[in-house]
Each structure stands twice: as C-alpha cells, then as structure tokens.
C-alpha cells in the first residue's frame, strides 16, 4: 500500500483565536479533532503506518492520538524544536525539512508515502491516486482540484501540460494572471528519492522550495486532477462554513453523535431540557450535560458543546458553542462561533470576554 505523513507542526495563526488553546489539527468538528477524520480515512484505505510532525502544543496531539491502536494504525511523532533549560521550544523545520529530519533519523520513508496537511477533511480515493502515481512512474505527485477562476487568488495554483507533468506554480495569482485553475490541495505522493533531494538540517518547504527544484531538474513530477471533497480550514470563516455543511449532512463519513430524539435534533447524555417550553429547529446537536432553560431558542444548523447552558430567552441561531459556554438570559448569537472566552462572527470578527461589545452579548453568561 503506502505509508503516510501528516503535517501538523504549524502554529495555525490564520485561524486564531480557535488555536489559542489547541493546535490547529485538534480543532473540533462534530466533537472530534479534524485530524481524527484524516486518520480514519487513511485507515479505511489500508494505510497502517503514519508519521506526524508536531511542534506547537504537541502534547495535546500526542496524548489524544497515542500510538494509534484505536484506529488500527501505528502512529509515530517527530517533535520539531529544542530543549532549553528543561523546556521544549517549538521550532518547525518546514514541511520538507521535517520529513528530511525523520529520514535522517530512521529511514522511515522507504516506500511510497502519502503526505497530507492535518487541517483539512478529505474523501480522496487514495488507492486511485496511488495507482495513477505509479502508472505514470512519478517520483512526486501533487493532488489538485479545479476551482472557479474567481477563486484562484485563494490558492497555490499548479500549471501542468496535457500529460499532467508540472511546469510551474503560481502562488495566489489574480484571476486575470492565472495560467491554470488547478489548486494544490496540500496532498502529495512521494517516492523515497524525493526526500534525498531535501538538504539536511535546513528549514525547507515543499511548495516553495522542493517543488520548484523538481521542475528545474525535469524530474517526473505530475499533477493529478481529481474530483473529491476537500474541505480546508484555512481561516476562521472556513471553519464556520465547514460546520454548517457538516451539520446539514453534506459531507460523507461524518455522522452526528448522540440520539435523534426529534427529526433533526440529536442529544447526548445527561441533558436537562424543558422540551415543552423551548424552541429547537434542526439540524441541531446538543452535547452531554447541557442545560437549556425555558424560553430558549436554537435554530440550526447549530452545535451546542457539552456542559453548556442557555438561560431563559437566549437565542442561538446557526452557531457553534464550544464546551462549557454559558449564554445569558435573552442574549442572542447569530452565525457565530462562541466559547467561554471569545466569540467569532462568520466574517472573522472576534470579540473577547471583557470588552464592551462582549459584555453586551454574554450578559451574565459567565456566572
């Protein structure tokens, strides 16, 4: 089959404040970290050995996923950083530099390896992608998706000939300057000799350094144009959109937990809800130990994280509440991501507990 490498050493600055307390691959979707869906998908396709490079808040990843036996895989970790007076200081090596560090240490990449970012949900047919890679005798492949011309400015664009051989790249070009509409998905397939081309002991990036080197050398480097769901959480606004799609049931292999007590309303254990005096329009998931007081309203798609409390007259509309979030009486949240410490609108506007706008929204919700 193949081995896999999940890139998880980034800081996730573009999705703050979601990554203020957790690394980006641990951002929850339906109560599970986004990276768990990737590992489940790899396991379904027969990938059994997975390396993960980690740096920022690495312990949260390592403690959750452990050795991988819960998913029927074997997981190893490569920490990117250094010890400094007893503390571990993160220092990412770049996406390719991190792989070279692993190779220098153990020779892990001794067969075809699928490389993925740890912050996107995919349903890629991995076996088909590997077959095409091997059929073309490629040493490197980049999986790409066709995007509308007006959206090329959001992506790294791959320029390839009719056979799929990569000719060049454009980083987020303007639509009028784009030479292609093939967007790199951050999913790559490498043969071991590709890692040999990465210099040891250097910060080295796949997209901006390794790939141009492959093109310059004229090596068999191909783009695969595939049709599959690729849901990238590159920005906070992406996260809200992803959750709305998931809650509406539009993403395969992502199922609502809990018990469906009413059409489109799923509930976890130990909830306290006055069903006769609350208004809930699905799709809505209500986590365990949630309390919803009389007069509260929830309009889906919405997710109410475990331990949360909606007080009398509170309204939550097309929103996500992280665990242990308290919403004060008569407070209203519409199209927002809400935590006990901050809330983020669907457009990325952030308010923190303690500022004036925040007090107007939370009310007495922190009590």
N, C-alpha and C positions, 0 to 999 in steps of 0.2 A: 504493500500500500504506500504509505509515506509517513514521515514524521511531521510535526507541526511546531511552529514558533509563534507565540503570541507576544506582541509588543505592548508592554504595559508599564514602561518606565517614565512616561511623560507626566508633566505636572498638571495638565488639564486647566490651564489658565483661562482658556476661552469659554469654559462652562462654569466659571465661578459665579455665584457662591456655592453651586452644587458640590464643588470639590474642595470646599473649605475644611471639611472634616473627614472626607473619604477620598481615596484615589479614584480617578475617572472610571476605570473598569468596574468599580463597585457601585456606580450609580444604579439605583434600583428601578426595575421595570416589572410590574406585577409582583412586587415583593422579592424579586431575585436580582442579583447583580447582572449587569448587561453581559459581563464576560462568562457567566454561567451558561447563557444561551449558546455562546460560541463553543464552549467545551462540550455541551450536549450535542451540538451539531457535528463536531469533529468525531465524537464517539459513535454517533449514528452511522457515519461513513467509514468506520473501521480504523480511524486514526487512534493509535494506542499510546504513543509517546509524545508528550507535549512539554516543551521548554517555555518558560515565561520569564522575561527580563523585568525586573522591578527596581524601583528607587524610592519615590516619594510615598510615605505611609505604607511601605512594603509589607509590614506585618499584618495589616488588615486583609491584604490579598492572600498571604501565605497561611494565615490562621483560618480563613474561610475555606480555601480550596484544599489545603493539606497536600497529601500525596496523590490525590485524585481518585482514590479507590471507590468513592461514592458514585462516580460516573463511569467506572470501568476502564479508567485510563491511568497512566503513570505520569505524574507531573513533577518536573524539576524547576528550580528557580535559580536565576543568576542576578545577584544584587549588584547594582551599579553605583558605586560610591566608595567611601573610605572611612576607616576608623580614625577618630580624632579625640584623644583624651577620653577614650571609653565610649564616645558617641559615634553613631553611624551617620555620616553626612552624605546625602544623595548627590551623585554626580553622573548623570546619564552620559552614555558613550556614543549616542546617536544610534539610529535603527540598525545600520550595518555594522558599526563599531561594536555594538552589543553582541551581535552574532559572532563576530570575529573573536571576541573575548571568550565566548563559550567554546568555540572551536579550538582555540589555543590551549584551553584548559583541559578539554576532554575528548575532542574529536567527535562531538555529538552528531554533527551534520555529515553523516557518512552515506546518506541516500537522499532521494528526492524529498524536499521539505516544503511544506505549505506555510507561508508567512502571512499572518493576519494582525490587524490592529485590534486591541482589546476593547474598543468602544463603539463597535458597530454590530447591528443584528443582520445576519445574512441567512439566505436559504440556498446558497450556491450548490449546484450539483458537483461536488468535489471530485467524484470519480470521472465525470465527463471532462472536467478541467484538466485532471491529471492525464487522461487519455490523449487529449489534444496536445498537451505539452510534450508528451513522449512521442506522439506521432510525428510532430514537426522536428524532433531531435533538438529541442530547445535546451539551452543551459539556463535560461531565465525566461519567465513569462509574467506578464502583468495582466490581471483580470480587469477589464474595463466595461463600462456601461455607457450606452448612448444617452446623452442628455439633451434637452432643448437648447437651441443656440443661445437663448437669452440667459441660460443658467451657467454657461461655461466660465463666467467670471468667478464662480464659487469653487472651482476645482482645478486640480492639476490635469492638463489635457495631454493625451497621447496622440502623436502623429505617426501613422504606420502606412506601409504600402499595401497593395491589394492582397498580398500573401500574409499580411499581418506583421511583417518584420518592422520593428520600431525604428523610426528615422530620427525623431526628436521629441522634445517635450515643451509645453508652454505652461507656465505657472499662472493660473487665474487670468487668462487673457480677456481683453474686451471682446464682445461678440464680433465686432467688425474686424478684429485682428486674428480671430481664431482660425487655425488651419485644420481643425477637426472638432468633432463634438463627442469624442470618446474620452470619458472621465476615468481617471485611475481610481480604483476603489480601495487602494491600500491592501490588496490581496495579491500575493506574489507566489510563484513557484520557482524554487532554485535547485539546481544541481550542486553537489559539493564544490566543484571547481569555481563556482561563483564566489564562494567565501574566500577562496585562495587569492582572489583579486583585491580583497579588502586589506589595507595596511593594518598591522598590529599596533596596539597601544595608542590609537588615534580616535578622536571623535569623528565619526564618518557616517554620512546619511545615505539611505538607499536612493531616495528620489533625486536629490540634488547633486550627488557625487558618484555613487555606484552606477546608476543607470546611464548617465552621460558617458561614463568610461566604457561601458559595454557597447554603446552606439559607436563611439570613436574607434574602438578596436574592431568593429564589424562582426562581432560575435553573434551567434544565433539567439537573438533576443526578440521575443514575439509578444504581441498584444492579443488577448483573447476577448472578442466581443461576445458577451453573454447576456442572457435575459434571466434576471433573478431579482429578488428583493434585497436591496442593500439600504439599510436604514442607519445612517451615520448620525451620531450625536456630537456634532462639531461645535454647536453653540447652544445656549440655553433655550433659544426659541425652537431649535430642533427637538429638544427633549420634550417640550410641551406637545409639539405636533406628533411625535412618536407615541406618546402616551395616549393621545386622543385616538390614533389609529388602532393601537393595541386594544383599548377598551371597547372600540366598535367591532372588534373581531376581524380586522382586516389583515392581520399578519399571521401567517401559518405557524404552527408548532408553538403558539403562545396561548395558553389556556388560563381562564380565570380560576383562581383557587376558591376555596370555601364552598358553601352550599347555596344553590339558587333557590331562594325562599319565595321569590316572586319573579315573574318574567323580567329578565334583565337586571335582577338585583341579587348579588352574591354576598354572603355574610360569613365571617369567621366565627370562632368560638367565643363564648363568654361576653356577648354583646348585650347592651341594655338599650332597647329602642322602644319607644311608645308608638307602636305601629298605627294605632288609631288616630294619633294626633301629629304625625309627621307626614311630610310630602316627599316622596322619592321617585324620580323618573330615571329609569336606567338608560344606558348601562352604568351600573354603579357597583363598586366593590367596597364593602365595609369590613375592615380588619377586626381581629380579635380584641376584646376588652374595650371596644369603642362604646361611648355613651352618646346618645342623641336625645336631647330633651324635647318636650312637646313644642310644637310650633316651628321647629327647624325644617328647612327645605334643602334637598340635594337634587341638582339637575345634572344628569350625565351627558357625556361621559365624564365620570369622576371616580377618584380613588381616595378612600379615607383610610389612612395608615393606622396600624394597631395602636391602641392606647389613646386615641384622640377623643376629644369631647366637643360637641356642638351644643351650645347653650340655646335657650329659648329664643326663637325668632331668627336664629342665624341662618344665612343662606350661602350655600356652596354650589357654584354653577360652573360646569365644565372645568373643574380644577382638580389639583392633586394635593392632598395633605400628607406630609411626611409623618412618621410615627410620633405620638405624644404631642400633637399640635392641639392647642385649645383655641376655640373660636368663641369670642364673647357674645353675649346676648345682642341680637339684632344687627350683628356685624355681617357684611356681605363681601364675598370674594367671588369674582367672576374671571374665568380664564387666567388662573394663576397657579403657581407652584408655591405652596405655603409650608414653612417649617416653624418650629418654636422660636427660631432666631431671625428669620427673614422671610420675605415673600418676593416672588419674581413674576412679573407680568409676562404674557405670551410674547411681548415685543422685547423682552430682556431687561426692562426697567426694574431695578431692585430697591427694596426698602428693608431697613434693618430695625429690629426691636430697639426702641429708644428714640428714634427720630420722630418728628411731629406727625408726618404722614402715616407712619406705622402705628402710632398711638390711636389715630383716628380709625384705623382698620381693626386692630386687635381688640380695642376696648379693654375690658377686664379679662381678656382671654388667657393671660399668663397665670392667673390665680388658680 
